[in-house]
Amino acid sequence: MRGRFTRILCSAVLAFEAVLMLLAIPVMATIPVLTTTFALGWGAGLAGAFLVTAGLLGRSWGYVAGHALQVAFMALGLFAAGPAVLAVGVMFAGLWVAAYVIGMKIDRDRAIR
């Protein structure tokens, strides 16, 4: 049962990730093996996807999309942008899992009361 608090916590994580991706665009553009177009496309694309997914968490498949975006963020660091982006992606994936689990626990406890 996913309720209000799960949605709030997961939406907050996705919103922070969107801001982070927008701030990462200039940093990724300085990496010699990446083109500016690649950095802009992936950064803006993932930022937009994070924001859209935050709005779709009211649907059952919205959380699946959130999980997939966490994998995409880590894949960006693993295959293109380097270990620093991978480390940040792993940290945000951990925050996403924590928000999901804690939100589910709060919603379950509130339903019992």
TARAUR-V440400 format. One record per residue. N is the residue number from 1. PSI is psi in whole degrees, -180 to 180 (999 if undefined). Layout:
<<N PSI> <N PSI>>
//
This chain:
<<1 113> <2 126> <3 -157> <4 -46> <5 -35> <6 -45> <7 -42> <8 -49> <9 -44> <10 -36> <11 -39> <12 -43> <13 -44> <14 -37> <15 -42> <16 -37> <17 -36> <18 -45> <19 -44> <20 -41> <21 -39> <22 -37> <23 -22> <24 -15> <25 -51> <26 -33> <27 -45> <28 -31> <29 -22> <30 -10> <31 124> <32 -34> <33 -9> <34 141> <35 160> <36 -37> <37 -42> <38 -48> <39 -44> <40 -43> <41 -51> <42 -42> <43 -52> <44 -38> <45 -47> <46 -38> <47 -45> <48 -41> <49 -39> <50 -44> <51 -42> <52 -43> <53 -36> <54 -36> <55 -21> <56 6> <57 -11> <58 -16> <59 155> <60 -34> <61 -3> <62 -35> <63 -33> <64 -42> <65 -38> <66 -42> <67 -43> <68 -37> <69 -33> <70 -41> <71 -41> <72 -39> <73 -45> <74 -36> <75 -37> <76 -45> <77 -38> <78 -43> <79 -20> <80 -54> <81 -14> <82 175> <83 -29> <84 -43> <85 -37> <86 -44> <87 -43> <88 -39> <89 -40> <90 -41> <91 -44> <92 -32> <93 -39> <94 -42> <95 -39> <96 -47> <97 -43> <98 -44> <99 -41> <100 -49> <101 -47> <102 -41> <103 -42> <104 -40> <105 -45> <106 -45> <107 -41> <108 -44> <109 -39> <110 -33> <111 -33> <112 -40> <113 999>>
//
